[in-house]
Amino acid sequence: MNNVGVKLAETLNNDWKMVLNSTMSEAYFQDLALFLDKDVNSYNVFPPIDQILAAFQRCSFEQTKVVIIGQDPYHGAGQAQGLSFSVPSSFPLPPSLRNIYKELFDDLRIIRNDGDLRSWADQGVLLLNAVLTVRSGEPNSHAKRGWEEFTQEVIQILNEEKENVIFVLWGAYAQKLGKYIDPQRHFIIQAAHPSPLSANRGGFFKTKPFSKINQYLTESGQEVIDWAL
């Protein structure tokens, strides 16, 4: 495993380390790591290496009960935290997250102004982007390099090895991953993507995903998420 691949593996600090060990040894992931090794020496790449797998660092495999799938990280300096839709508290809310919070208020009357979603991750929400890295100022610049295969494998592992996980599939790309999820074992929530372009066309607002998540968690004997944290 090359330098970046080794560093990524070292950042896994919980049971995901064992779960993803064989995945990170596969040829496609080695090719991805080689690509990243070159790219980080030529461009500013976000998030920093120690935060690329932050979704897994903050939410262990055993703890995971909700999966919210995003696209690729924010490409502005300091924004990406390795958690889908999340930004540090010091940043203004990005448009998609602003719409997520509008729906949260409509659904549960919860007001959130802080874009840092690490508290959700700490409660068992895996905030997983389909692509986990990006060049500064170049959205989708690390697409089709191997991250999509990695995300797919994570979904398949969760599907096969856990039960009663809630998968939140917002937008067409995330919904393609639905074919790897057994609806008899898990709960799938689908809606339009929360980005302004998609959400304003209809299909995202008034879908009440947060109350649906907590209802299913209650029905399956799991602790609900405190979305206000």
PyMOL CGO cylinders between C-alpha atoms (Angstrom):
from pymol import cmd
from pymol.cgo import CYLINDER

trace = [
    CYLINDER, 0.00, 0.00, 0.00, 1.40, 3.43, -0.92, 0.3, 1, 1, 1, 1, 1, 1,
    CYLINDER, 1.40, 3.43, -0.92, 1.86, 6.40, 1.38, 0.3, 1, 1, 1, 1, 1, 1,
    CYLINDER, 1.86, 6.40, 1.38, -1.69, 7.81, 1.14, 0.3, 1, 1, 1, 1, 1, 1,
    CYLINDER, -1.69, 7.81, 1.14, -3.22, 4.35, 1.37, 0.3, 1, 1, 1, 1, 1, 1,
    CYLINDER, -3.22, 4.35, 1.37, -1.25, 3.64, 4.54, 0.3, 1, 1, 1, 1, 1, 1,
    CYLINDER, -1.25, 3.64, 4.54, -2.20, 6.99, 6.05, 0.3, 1, 1, 1, 1, 1, 1,
    CYLINDER, -2.20, 6.99, 6.05, -5.89, 6.42, 5.26, 0.3, 1, 1, 1, 1, 1, 1,
    CYLINDER, -5.89, 6.42, 5.26, -5.85, 2.99, 6.87, 0.3, 1, 1, 1, 1, 1, 1,
    CYLINDER, -5.85, 2.99, 6.87, -4.15, 4.45, 9.95, 0.3, 1, 1, 1, 1, 1, 1,
    CYLINDER, -4.15, 4.45, 9.95, -6.94, 7.02, 10.42, 0.3, 1, 1, 1, 1, 1, 1,
    CYLINDER, -6.94, 7.02, 10.42, -9.52, 4.27, 11.00, 0.3, 1, 1, 1, 1, 1, 1,
    CYLINDER, -9.52, 4.27, 11.00, -9.71, 4.09, 14.79, 0.3, 1, 1, 1, 1, 1, 1,
    CYLINDER, -9.71, 4.09, 14.79, -12.64, 1.72, 15.44, 0.3, 1, 1, 1, 1, 1, 1,
    CYLINDER, -12.64, 1.72, 15.44, -14.33, -1.44, 14.16, 0.3, 1, 1, 1, 1, 1, 1,
    CYLINDER, -14.33, -1.44, 14.16, -14.43, -0.10, 10.58, 0.3, 1, 1, 1, 1, 1, 1,
    CYLINDER, -14.43, -0.10, 10.58, -10.69, -0.88, 10.44, 0.3, 1, 1, 1, 1, 1, 1,
    CYLINDER, -10.69, -0.88, 10.44, -11.44, -4.60, 10.39, 0.3, 1, 1, 1, 1, 1, 1,
    CYLINDER, -11.44, -4.60, 10.39, -14.63, -4.25, 8.31, 0.3, 1, 1, 1, 1, 1, 1,
    CYLINDER, -14.63, -4.25, 8.31, -12.88, -2.31, 5.54, 0.3, 1, 1, 1, 1, 1, 1,
    CYLINDER, -12.88, -2.31, 5.54, -9.50, -4.06, 5.67, 0.3, 1, 1, 1, 1, 1, 1,
    CYLINDER, -9.50, -4.06, 5.67, -10.11, -6.31, 2.64, 0.3, 1, 1, 1, 1, 1, 1,
    CYLINDER, -10.11, -6.31, 2.64, -11.84, -3.49, 0.73, 0.3, 1, 1, 1, 1, 1, 1,
    CYLINDER, -11.84, -3.49, 0.73, -8.81, -1.22, 1.13, 0.3, 1, 1, 1, 1, 1, 1,
    CYLINDER, -8.81, -1.22, 1.13, -6.57, -4.02, -0.13, 0.3, 1, 1, 1, 1, 1, 1,
    CYLINDER, -6.57, -4.02, -0.13, -8.43, -4.41, -3.42, 0.3, 1, 1, 1, 1, 1, 1,
    CYLINDER, -8.43, -4.41, -3.42, -6.78, -3.38, -6.69, 0.3, 1, 1, 1, 1, 1, 1,
    CYLINDER, -6.78, -3.38, -6.69, -9.19, -0.53, -7.44, 0.3, 1, 1, 1, 1, 1, 1,
    CYLINDER, -9.19, -0.53, -7.44, -8.53, 1.02, -4.01, 0.3, 1, 1, 1, 1, 1, 1,
    CYLINDER, -8.53, 1.02, -4.01, -4.78, 0.72, -4.51, 0.3, 1, 1, 1, 1, 1, 1,
    CYLINDER, -4.78, 0.72, -4.51, -5.17, 2.54, -7.83, 0.3, 1, 1, 1, 1, 1, 1,
    CYLINDER, -5.17, 2.54, -7.83, -7.26, 5.21, -6.10, 0.3, 1, 1, 1, 1, 1, 1,
    CYLINDER, -7.26, 5.21, -6.10, -4.59, 5.63, -3.42, 0.3, 1, 1, 1, 1, 1, 1,
    CYLINDER, -4.59, 5.63, -3.42, -1.89, 6.01, -6.10, 0.3, 1, 1, 1, 1, 1, 1,
    CYLINDER, -1.89, 6.01, -6.10, -3.99, 8.69, -7.81, 0.3, 1, 1, 1, 1, 1, 1,
    CYLINDER, -3.99, 8.69, -7.81, -4.45, 10.52, -4.50, 0.3, 1, 1, 1, 1, 1, 1,
    CYLINDER, -4.45, 10.52, -4.50, -0.75, 10.23, -3.71, 0.3, 1, 1, 1, 1, 1, 1,
    CYLINDER, -0.75, 10.23, -3.71, 0.06, 12.13, -6.91, 0.3, 1, 1, 1, 1, 1, 1,
    CYLINDER, 0.06, 12.13, -6.91, -2.81, 14.59, -6.67, 0.3, 1, 1, 1, 1, 1, 1,
    CYLINDER, -2.81, 14.59, -6.67, -2.08, 15.78, -3.13, 0.3, 1, 1, 1, 1, 1, 1,
    CYLINDER, -2.08, 15.78, -3.13, 1.42, 16.71, -4.29, 0.3, 1, 1, 1, 1, 1, 1,
    CYLINDER, 1.42, 16.71, -4.29, 0.13, 18.75, -7.24, 0.3, 1, 1, 1, 1, 1, 1,
    CYLINDER, 0.13, 18.75, -7.24, -3.11, 20.33, -5.98, 0.3, 1, 1, 1, 1, 1, 1,
    CYLINDER, -3.11, 20.33, -5.98, -4.88, 21.40, -2.83, 0.3, 1, 1, 1, 1, 1, 1,
    CYLINDER, -4.88, 21.40, -2.83, -7.09, 18.40, -2.07, 0.3, 1, 1, 1, 1, 1, 1,
    CYLINDER, -7.09, 18.40, -2.07, -9.96, 18.48, 0.42, 0.3, 1, 1, 1, 1, 1, 1,
    CYLINDER, -9.96, 18.48, 0.42, -10.57, 17.32, 3.04, 0.3, 1, 1, 1, 1, 1, 1,
    CYLINDER, -10.57, 17.32, 3.04, -7.15, 16.81, 4.66, 0.3, 1, 1, 1, 1, 1, 1,
    CYLINDER, -7.15, 16.81, 4.66, -5.98, 13.18, 4.67, 0.3, 1, 1, 1, 1, 1, 1,
    CYLINDER, -5.98, 13.18, 4.67, -6.77, 12.71, 8.35, 0.3, 1, 1, 1, 1, 1, 1,
    CYLINDER, -6.77, 12.71, 8.35, -10.41, 13.75, 7.71, 0.3, 1, 1, 1, 1, 1, 1,
    CYLINDER, -10.41, 13.75, 7.71, -11.10, 11.84, 4.48, 0.3, 1, 1, 1, 1, 1, 1,
    CYLINDER, -11.10, 11.84, 4.48, -12.58, 8.93, 6.44, 0.3, 1, 1, 1, 1, 1, 1,
    CYLINDER, -12.58, 8.93, 6.44, -14.12, 11.11, 9.15, 0.3, 1, 1, 1, 1, 1, 1,
    CYLINDER, -14.12, 11.11, 9.15, -17.59, 9.62, 8.54, 0.3, 1, 1, 1, 1, 1, 1,
    CYLINDER, -17.59, 9.62, 8.54, -16.22, 6.26, 9.70, 0.3, 1, 1, 1, 1, 1, 1,
    CYLINDER, -16.22, 6.26, 9.70, -14.11, 7.74, 12.50, 0.3, 1, 1, 1, 1, 1, 1,
    CYLINDER, -14.11, 7.74, 12.50, -17.13, 9.45, 14.10, 0.3, 1, 1, 1, 1, 1, 1,
    CYLINDER, -17.13, 9.45, 14.10, -19.65, 6.66, 13.52, 0.3, 1, 1, 1, 1, 1, 1,
    CYLINDER, -19.65, 6.66, 13.52, -18.50, 3.10, 14.14, 0.3, 1, 1, 1, 1, 1, 1,
    CYLINDER, -18.50, 3.10, 14.14, -19.81, 0.15, 12.16, 0.3, 1, 1, 1, 1, 1, 1,
    CYLINDER, -19.81, 0.15, 12.16, -21.61, -1.22, 15.21, 0.3, 1, 1, 1, 1, 1, 1,
    CYLINDER, -21.61, -1.22, 15.21, -23.12, 2.19, 15.96, 0.3, 1, 1, 1, 1, 1, 1,
    CYLINDER, -23.12, 2.19, 15.96, -24.37, 2.89, 12.41, 0.3, 1, 1, 1, 1, 1, 1,
    CYLINDER, -24.37, 2.89, 12.41, -28.15, 2.97, 12.18, 0.3, 1, 1, 1, 1, 1, 1,
    CYLINDER, -28.15, 2.97, 12.18, -28.77, 5.75, 9.62, 0.3, 1, 1, 1, 1, 1, 1,
    CYLINDER, -28.77, 5.75, 9.62, -26.86, 6.39, 6.38, 0.3, 1, 1, 1, 1, 1, 1,
    CYLINDER, -26.86, 6.39, 6.38, -27.23, 9.74, 4.60, 0.3, 1, 1, 1, 1, 1, 1,
    CYLINDER, -27.23, 9.74, 4.60, -25.48, 9.70, 1.23, 0.3, 1, 1, 1, 1, 1, 1,
    CYLINDER, -25.48, 9.70, 1.23, -24.08, 12.87, -0.31, 0.3, 1, 1, 1, 1, 1, 1,
    CYLINDER, -24.08, 12.87, -0.31, -22.12, 13.47, -3.53, 0.3, 1, 1, 1, 1, 1, 1,
    CYLINDER, -22.12, 13.47, -3.53, -18.60, 14.89, -3.26, 0.3, 1, 1, 1, 1, 1, 1,
    CYLINDER, -18.60, 14.89, -3.26, -16.97, 17.15, -0.64, 0.3, 1, 1, 1, 1, 1, 1,
    CYLINDER, -16.97, 17.15, -0.64, -17.22, 20.93, -0.62, 0.3, 1, 1, 1, 1, 1, 1,
    CYLINDER, -17.22, 20.93, -0.62, -14.38, 22.30, -2.73, 0.3, 1, 1, 1, 1, 1, 1,
    CYLINDER, -14.38, 22.30, -2.73, -13.74, 25.55, -0.85, 0.3, 1, 1, 1, 1, 1, 1,
    CYLINDER, -13.74, 25.55, -0.85, -10.81, 25.85, 1.55, 0.3, 1, 1, 1, 1, 1, 1,
    CYLINDER, -10.81, 25.85, 1.55, -11.64, 24.62, 5.04, 0.3, 1, 1, 1, 1, 1, 1,
    CYLINDER, -11.64, 24.62, 5.04, -15.23, 23.59, 4.30, 0.3, 1, 1, 1, 1, 1, 1,
    CYLINDER, -15.23, 23.59, 4.30, -14.97, 19.81, 3.84, 0.3, 1, 1, 1, 1, 1, 1,
    CYLINDER, -14.97, 19.81, 3.84, -14.96, 17.76, 7.05, 0.3, 1, 1, 1, 1, 1, 1,
    CYLINDER, -14.96, 17.76, 7.05, -15.28, 14.27, 5.59, 0.3, 1, 1, 1, 1, 1, 1,
    CYLINDER, -15.28, 14.27, 5.59, -18.98, 14.19, 6.49, 0.3, 1, 1, 1, 1, 1, 1,
    CYLINDER, -18.98, 14.19, 6.49, -21.66, 14.60, 3.83, 0.3, 1, 1, 1, 1, 1, 1,
    CYLINDER, -21.66, 14.60, 3.83, -23.41, 18.01, 3.92, 0.3, 1, 1, 1, 1, 1, 1,
    CYLINDER, -23.41, 18.01, 3.92, -21.46, 19.12, 7.03, 0.3, 1, 1, 1, 1, 1, 1,
    CYLINDER, -21.46, 19.12, 7.03, -19.30, 22.25, 7.36, 0.3, 1, 1, 1, 1, 1, 1,
    CYLINDER, -19.30, 22.25, 7.36, -17.40, 23.71, 10.34, 0.3, 1, 1, 1, 1, 1, 1,
    CYLINDER, -17.40, 23.71, 10.34, -19.39, 26.05, 12.57, 0.3, 1, 1, 1, 1, 1, 1,
    CYLINDER, -19.39, 26.05, 12.57, -17.44, 29.05, 11.31, 0.3, 1, 1, 1, 1, 1, 1,
    CYLINDER, -17.44, 29.05, 11.31, -18.85, 28.71, 7.76, 0.3, 1, 1, 1, 1, 1, 1,
    CYLINDER, -18.85, 28.71, 7.76, -22.21, 29.95, 6.46, 0.3, 1, 1, 1, 1, 1, 1,
    CYLINDER, -22.21, 29.95, 6.46, -24.69, 27.19, 5.69, 0.3, 1, 1, 1, 1, 1, 1,
    CYLINDER, -24.69, 27.19, 5.69, -24.25, 25.82, 2.13, 0.3, 1, 1, 1, 1, 1, 1,
    CYLINDER, -24.25, 25.82, 2.13, -27.45, 25.88, 0.02, 0.3, 1, 1, 1, 1, 1, 1,
    CYLINDER, -27.45, 25.88, 0.02, -28.18, 22.14, 0.29, 0.3, 1, 1, 1, 1, 1, 1,
    CYLINDER, -28.18, 22.14, 0.29, -27.74, 22.13, 4.06, 0.3, 1, 1, 1, 1, 1, 1,
    CYLINDER, -27.74, 22.13, 4.06, -29.93, 25.22, 4.33, 0.3, 1, 1, 1, 1, 1, 1,
    CYLINDER, -29.93, 25.22, 4.33, -32.70, 23.29, 2.58, 0.3, 1, 1, 1, 1, 1, 1,
    CYLINDER, -32.70, 23.29, 2.58, -32.12, 20.26, 4.82, 0.3, 1, 1, 1, 1, 1, 1,
    CYLINDER, -32.12, 20.26, 4.82, -32.61, 22.53, 7.83, 0.3, 1, 1, 1, 1, 1, 1,
    CYLINDER, -32.61, 22.53, 7.83, -35.77, 24.03, 6.30, 0.3, 1, 1, 1, 1, 1, 1,
    CYLINDER, -35.77, 24.03, 6.30, -37.18, 20.52, 6.02, 0.3, 1, 1, 1, 1, 1, 1,
    CYLINDER, -37.18, 20.52, 6.02, -36.02, 19.72, 9.57, 0.3, 1, 1, 1, 1, 1, 1,
    CYLINDER, -36.02, 19.72, 9.57, -37.96, 22.71, 10.86, 0.3, 1, 1, 1, 1, 1, 1,
    CYLINDER, -37.96, 22.71, 10.86, -41.05, 21.86, 8.81, 0.3, 1, 1, 1, 1, 1, 1,
    CYLINDER, -41.05, 21.86, 8.81, -40.88, 18.25, 9.99, 0.3, 1, 1, 1, 1, 1, 1,
    CYLINDER, -40.88, 18.25, 9.99, -39.96, 18.53, 13.68, 0.3, 1, 1, 1, 1, 1, 1,
    CYLINDER, -39.96, 18.53, 13.68, -39.95, 22.29, 14.39, 0.3, 1, 1, 1, 1, 1, 1,
    CYLINDER, -39.95, 22.29, 14.39, -36.23, 22.11, 15.15, 0.3, 1, 1, 1, 1, 1, 1,
    CYLINDER, -36.23, 22.11, 15.15, -34.14, 25.19, 14.37, 0.3, 1, 1, 1, 1, 1, 1,
    CYLINDER, -34.14, 25.19, 14.37, -30.47, 24.62, 13.55, 0.3, 1, 1, 1, 1, 1, 1,
    CYLINDER, -30.47, 24.62, 13.55, -28.05, 27.34, 12.48, 0.3, 1, 1, 1, 1, 1, 1,
    CYLINDER, -28.05, 27.34, 12.48, -24.78, 25.45, 12.96, 0.3, 1, 1, 1, 1, 1, 1,
    CYLINDER, -24.78, 25.45, 12.96, -23.57, 23.52, 9.90, 0.3, 1, 1, 1, 1, 1, 1,
    CYLINDER, -23.57, 23.52, 9.90, -21.36, 21.12, 11.87, 0.3, 1, 1, 1, 1, 1, 1,
    CYLINDER, -21.36, 21.12, 11.87, -23.11, 17.73, 11.80, 0.3, 1, 1, 1, 1, 1, 1,
    CYLINDER, -23.11, 17.73, 11.80, -20.57, 15.79, 13.84, 0.3, 1, 1, 1, 1, 1, 1,
    CYLINDER, -20.57, 15.79, 13.84, -23.14, 15.48, 16.65, 0.3, 1, 1, 1, 1, 1, 1,
    CYLINDER, -23.14, 15.48, 16.65, -25.41, 13.56, 14.25, 0.3, 1, 1, 1, 1, 1, 1,
    CYLINDER, -25.41, 13.56, 14.25, -22.52, 11.25, 13.33, 0.3, 1, 1, 1, 1, 1, 1,
    CYLINDER, -22.52, 11.25, 13.33, -21.81, 10.64, 17.01, 0.3, 1, 1, 1, 1, 1, 1,
    CYLINDER, -21.81, 10.64, 17.01, -25.38, 9.34, 17.40, 0.3, 1, 1, 1, 1, 1, 1,
    CYLINDER, -25.38, 9.34, 17.40, -25.08, 6.72, 14.66, 0.3, 1, 1, 1, 1, 1, 1,
    CYLINDER, -25.08, 6.72, 14.66, -25.66, 8.68, 11.45, 0.3, 1, 1, 1, 1, 1, 1,
    CYLINDER, -25.66, 8.68, 11.45, -23.09, 7.72, 8.81, 0.3, 1, 1, 1, 1, 1, 1,
    CYLINDER, -23.09, 7.72, 8.81, -22.71, 10.88, 6.71, 0.3, 1, 1, 1, 1, 1, 1,
    CYLINDER, -22.71, 10.88, 6.71, -21.18, 9.27, 3.64, 0.3, 1, 1, 1, 1, 1, 1,
    CYLINDER, -21.18, 9.27, 3.64, -20.24, 11.03, 0.42, 0.3, 1, 1, 1, 1, 1, 1,
    CYLINDER, -20.24, 11.03, 0.42, -20.18, 8.99, -2.79, 0.3, 1, 1, 1, 1, 1, 1,
    CYLINDER, -20.18, 8.99, -2.79, -16.78, 10.56, -3.57, 0.3, 1, 1, 1, 1, 1, 1,
    CYLINDER, -16.78, 10.56, -3.57, -14.62, 11.35, -0.56, 0.3, 1, 1, 1, 1, 1, 1,
    CYLINDER, -14.62, 11.35, -0.56, -12.06, 13.82, -1.96, 0.3, 1, 1, 1, 1, 1, 1,
    CYLINDER, -12.06, 13.82, -1.96, -11.96, 16.80, -4.35, 0.3, 1, 1, 1, 1, 1, 1,
    CYLINDER, -11.96, 16.80, -4.35, -9.50, 19.34, -5.73, 0.3, 1, 1, 1, 1, 1, 1,
    CYLINDER, -9.50, 19.34, -5.73, -9.82, 22.91, -4.56, 0.3, 1, 1, 1, 1, 1, 1,
    CYLINDER, -9.82, 22.91, -4.56, -12.32, 24.78, -6.72, 0.3, 1, 1, 1, 1, 1, 1,
    CYLINDER, -12.32, 24.78, -6.72, -12.99, 21.78, -8.97, 0.3, 1, 1, 1, 1, 1, 1,
    CYLINDER, -12.99, 21.78, -8.97, -16.22, 19.95, -8.09, 0.3, 1, 1, 1, 1, 1, 1,
    CYLINDER, -16.22, 19.95, -8.09, -16.34, 16.29, -9.18, 0.3, 1, 1, 1, 1, 1, 1,
    CYLINDER, -16.34, 16.29, -9.18, -12.60, 16.36, -9.95, 0.3, 1, 1, 1, 1, 1, 1,
    CYLINDER, -12.60, 16.36, -9.95, -12.11, 13.04, -8.12, 0.3, 1, 1, 1, 1, 1, 1,
    CYLINDER, -12.11, 13.04, -8.12, -15.18, 11.35, -9.55, 0.3, 1, 1, 1, 1, 1, 1,
    CYLINDER, -15.18, 11.35, -9.55, -14.70, 8.03, -11.37, 0.3, 1, 1, 1, 1, 1, 1,
    CYLINDER, -14.70, 8.03, -11.37, -11.36, 7.38, -9.69, 0.3, 1, 1, 1, 1, 1, 1,
    CYLINDER, -11.36, 7.38, -9.69, -12.56, 4.58, -7.42, 0.3, 1, 1, 1, 1, 1, 1,
    CYLINDER, -12.56, 4.58, -7.42, -14.47, 6.28, -4.61, 0.3, 1, 1, 1, 1, 1, 1,
    CYLINDER, -14.47, 6.28, -4.61, -17.82, 5.26, -6.11, 0.3, 1, 1, 1, 1, 1, 1,
    CYLINDER, -17.82, 5.26, -6.11, -16.81, 1.59, -5.92, 0.3, 1, 1, 1, 1, 1, 1,
    CYLINDER, -16.81, 1.59, -5.92, -15.75, 2.11, -2.32, 0.3, 1, 1, 1, 1, 1, 1,
    CYLINDER, -15.75, 2.11, -2.32, -19.07, 3.69, -1.37, 0.3, 1, 1, 1, 1, 1, 1,
    CYLINDER, -19.07, 3.69, -1.37, -20.93, 0.88, -3.12, 0.3, 1, 1, 1, 1, 1, 1,
    CYLINDER, -20.93, 0.88, -3.12, -18.96, -1.70, -1.14, 0.3, 1, 1, 1, 1, 1, 1,
    CYLINDER, -18.96, -1.70, -1.14, -19.71, 0.10, 2.13, 0.3, 1, 1, 1, 1, 1, 1,
    CYLINDER, -19.71, 0.10, 2.13, -23.44, 0.02, 1.30, 0.3, 1, 1, 1, 1, 1, 1,
    CYLINDER, -23.44, 0.02, 1.30, -23.25, -3.68, 0.41, 0.3, 1, 1, 1, 1, 1, 1,
    CYLINDER, -23.25, -3.68, 0.41, -21.40, -4.51, 3.64, 0.3, 1, 1, 1, 1, 1, 1,
    CYLINDER, -21.40, -4.51, 3.64, -23.96, -2.63, 5.74, 0.3, 1, 1, 1, 1, 1, 1,
    CYLINDER, -23.96, -2.63, 5.74, -26.77, -4.33, 3.83, 0.3, 1, 1, 1, 1, 1, 1,
    CYLINDER, -26.77, -4.33, 3.83, -25.39, -7.82, 4.33, 0.3, 1, 1, 1, 1, 1, 1,
    CYLINDER, -25.39, -7.82, 4.33, -23.99, -7.62, 7.85, 0.3, 1, 1, 1, 1, 1, 1,
    CYLINDER, -23.99, -7.62, 7.85, -26.51, -5.42, 9.67, 0.3, 1, 1, 1, 1, 1, 1,
    CYLINDER, -26.51, -5.42, 9.67, -30.28, -5.20, 10.03, 0.3, 1, 1, 1, 1, 1, 1,
    CYLINDER, -30.28, -5.20, 10.03, -32.73, -2.31, 10.38, 0.3, 1, 1, 1, 1, 1, 1,
    CYLINDER, -32.73, -2.31, 10.38, -30.41, 0.35, 8.95, 0.3, 1, 1, 1, 1, 1, 1,
    CYLINDER, -30.41, 0.35, 8.95, -32.14, 3.42, 7.49, 0.3, 1, 1, 1, 1, 1, 1,
    CYLINDER, -32.14, 3.42, 7.49, -30.72, 4.50, 4.14, 0.3, 1, 1, 1, 1, 1, 1,
    CYLINDER, -30.72, 4.50, 4.14, -31.54, 8.08, 3.10, 0.3, 1, 1, 1, 1, 1, 1,
    CYLINDER, -31.54, 8.08, 3.10, -31.19, 8.37, -0.67, 0.3, 1, 1, 1, 1, 1, 1,
    CYLINDER, -31.19, 8.37, -0.67, -31.52, 11.98, -1.78, 0.3, 1, 1, 1, 1, 1, 1,
    CYLINDER, -31.52, 11.98, -1.78, -31.16, 12.52, -5.52, 0.3, 1, 1, 1, 1, 1, 1,
    CYLINDER, -31.16, 12.52, -5.52, -30.60, 10.31, -8.54, 0.3, 1, 1, 1, 1, 1, 1,
    CYLINDER, -30.60, 10.31, -8.54, -27.05, 9.22, -7.78, 0.3, 1, 1, 1, 1, 1, 1,
    CYLINDER, -27.05, 9.22, -7.78, -27.80, 8.10, -4.24, 0.3, 1, 1, 1, 1, 1, 1,
    CYLINDER, -27.80, 8.10, -4.24, -30.93, 6.32, -5.43, 0.3, 1, 1, 1, 1, 1, 1,
    CYLINDER, -30.93, 6.32, -5.43, -28.87, 4.19, -7.80, 0.3, 1, 1, 1, 1, 1, 1,
    CYLINDER, -28.87, 4.19, -7.80, -27.33, 2.63, -4.70, 0.3, 1, 1, 1, 1, 1, 1,
    CYLINDER, -27.33, 2.63, -4.70, -30.76, 1.41, -3.68, 0.3, 1, 1, 1, 1, 1, 1,
    CYLINDER, -30.76, 1.41, -3.68, -30.28, -1.73, -5.75, 0.3, 1, 1, 1, 1, 1, 1,
    CYLINDER, -30.28, -1.73, -5.75, -27.67, -2.90, -3.22, 0.3, 1, 1, 1, 1, 1, 1,
    CYLINDER, -27.67, -2.90, -3.22, -30.09, -2.59, -0.29, 0.3, 1, 1, 1, 1, 1, 1,
    CYLINDER, -30.09, -2.59, -0.29, -32.57, -5.27, 0.76, 0.3, 1, 1, 1, 1, 1, 1,
    CYLINDER, -32.57, -5.27, 0.76, -35.82, -3.48, 1.70, 0.3, 1, 1, 1, 1, 1, 1,
    CYLINDER, -35.82, -3.48, 1.70, -36.90, -6.51, 3.70, 0.3, 1, 1, 1, 1, 1, 1,
    CYLINDER, -36.90, -6.51, 3.70, -33.96, -6.04, 6.09, 0.3, 1, 1, 1, 1, 1, 1,
    CYLINDER, -33.96, -6.04, 6.09, -33.65, -2.25, 6.04, 0.3, 1, 1, 1, 1, 1, 1,
    CYLINDER, -33.65, -2.25, 6.04, -35.68, 0.95, 5.61, 0.3, 1, 1, 1, 1, 1, 1,
    CYLINDER, -35.68, 0.95, 5.61, -35.13, 3.16, 2.55, 0.3, 1, 1, 1, 1, 1, 1,
    CYLINDER, -35.13, 3.16, 2.55, -36.13, 6.82, 2.34, 0.3, 1, 1, 1, 1, 1, 1,
    CYLINDER, -36.13, 6.82, 2.34, -35.96, 8.38, -1.14, 0.3, 1, 1, 1, 1, 1, 1,
    CYLINDER, -35.96, 8.38, -1.14, -36.51, 11.98, -2.20, 0.3, 1, 1, 1, 1, 1, 1,
    CYLINDER, -36.51, 11.98, -2.20, -35.13, 14.64, -4.52, 0.3, 1, 1, 1, 1, 1, 1,
    CYLINDER, -35.13, 14.64, -4.52, -31.70, 16.05, -3.70, 0.3, 1, 1, 1, 1, 1, 1,
    CYLINDER, -31.70, 16.05, -3.70, -31.77, 19.04, -1.30, 0.3, 1, 1, 1, 1, 1, 1,
    CYLINDER, -31.77, 19.04, -1.30, -29.74, 21.26, -3.65, 0.3, 1, 1, 1, 1, 1, 1,
    CYLINDER, -29.74, 21.26, -3.65, -31.75, 24.36, -4.67, 0.3, 1, 1, 1, 1, 1, 1,
    CYLINDER, -31.75, 24.36, -4.67, -31.99, 23.26, -8.30, 0.3, 1, 1, 1, 1, 1, 1,
    CYLINDER, -31.99, 23.26, -8.30, -33.52, 19.91, -7.37, 0.3, 1, 1, 1, 1, 1, 1,
    CYLINDER, -33.52, 19.91, -7.37, -35.41, 20.80, -4.20, 0.3, 1, 1, 1, 1, 1, 1,
    CYLINDER, -35.41, 20.80, -4.20, -37.23, 23.74, -5.73, 0.3, 1, 1, 1, 1, 1, 1,
    CYLINDER, -37.23, 23.74, -5.73, -38.57, 21.51, -8.52, 0.3, 1, 1, 1, 1, 1, 1,
    CYLINDER, -38.57, 21.51, -8.52, -40.40, 19.50, -5.89, 0.3, 1, 1, 1, 1, 1, 1,
    CYLINDER, -40.40, 19.50, -5.89, -39.88, 16.14, -4.26, 0.3, 1, 1, 1, 1, 1, 1,
    CYLINDER, -39.88, 16.14, -4.26, -37.67, 17.14, -1.33, 0.3, 1, 1, 1, 1, 1, 1,
    CYLINDER, -37.67, 17.14, -1.33, -39.68, 19.51, 0.83, 0.3, 1, 1, 1, 1, 1, 1,
    CYLINDER, -39.68, 19.51, 0.83, -42.61, 18.10, 2.87, 0.3, 1, 1, 1, 1, 1, 1,
    CYLINDER, -42.61, 18.10, 2.87, -41.15, 14.55, 2.75, 0.3, 1, 1, 1, 1, 1, 1,
    CYLINDER, -41.15, 14.55, 2.75, -40.55, 14.51, 6.54, 0.3, 1, 1, 1, 1, 1, 1,
    CYLINDER, -40.55, 14.51, 6.54, -37.45, 12.28, 6.56, 0.3, 1, 1, 1, 1, 1, 1,
    CYLINDER, -37.45, 12.28, 6.56, -36.43, 13.07, 10.13, 0.3, 1, 1, 1, 1, 1, 1,
    CYLINDER, -36.43, 13.07, 10.13, -39.68, 12.00, 11.77, 0.3, 1, 1, 1, 1, 1, 1,
    CYLINDER, -39.68, 12.00, 11.77, -39.78, 8.91, 9.52, 0.3, 1, 1, 1, 1, 1, 1,
    CYLINDER, -39.78, 8.91, 9.52, -36.28, 7.98, 10.66, 0.3, 1, 1, 1, 1, 1, 1,
    CYLINDER, -36.28, 7.98, 10.66, -37.13, 8.31, 14.33, 0.3, 1, 1, 1, 1, 1, 1,
    CYLINDER, -37.13, 8.31, 14.33, -40.41, 6.44, 13.91, 0.3, 1, 1, 1, 1, 1, 1,
    CYLINDER, -40.41, 6.44, 13.91, -38.59, 3.48, 12.32, 0.3, 1, 1, 1, 1, 1, 1,
    CYLINDER, -38.59, 3.48, 12.32, -35.86, 3.57, 14.97, 0.3, 1, 1, 1, 1, 1, 1,
    CYLINDER, -35.86, 3.57, 14.97, -38.53, 3.41, 17.67, 0.3, 1, 1, 1, 1, 1, 1,
    CYLINDER, -38.53, 3.41, 17.67, -40.39, 0.59, 15.92, 0.3, 1, 1, 1, 1, 1, 1,
    CYLINDER, -40.39, 0.59, 15.92, -37.18, -1.43, 15.53, 0.3, 1, 1, 1, 1, 1, 1,
    CYLINDER, -37.18, -1.43, 15.53, -36.16, -0.95, 19.16, 0.3, 1, 1, 1, 1, 1, 1,
    CYLINDER, -36.16, -0.95, 19.16, -33.36, 1.57, 18.55, 0.3, 1, 1, 1, 1, 1, 1,
    CYLINDER, -33.36, 1.57, 18.55, -32.64, 4.90, 20.19, 0.3, 1, 1, 1, 1, 1, 1,
    CYLINDER, -32.64, 4.90, 20.19, -33.92, 7.88, 18.21, 0.3, 1, 1, 1, 1, 1, 1,
    CYLINDER, -33.92, 7.88, 18.21, -31.67, 10.64, 16.86, 0.3, 1, 1, 1, 1, 1, 1,
    CYLINDER, -31.67, 10.64, 16.86, -31.74, 14.00, 18.60, 0.3, 1, 1, 1, 1, 1, 1,
    CYLINDER, -31.74, 14.00, 18.60, -31.61, 16.15, 15.47, 0.3, 1, 1, 1, 1, 1, 1,
    CYLINDER, -31.61, 16.15, 15.47, -31.32, 19.35, 17.54, 0.3, 1, 1, 1, 1, 1, 1,
    CYLINDER, -31.32, 19.35, 17.54, -27.84, 18.43, 18.81, 0.3, 1, 1, 1, 1, 1, 1,
]
cmd.load_cgo(trace, "trace")
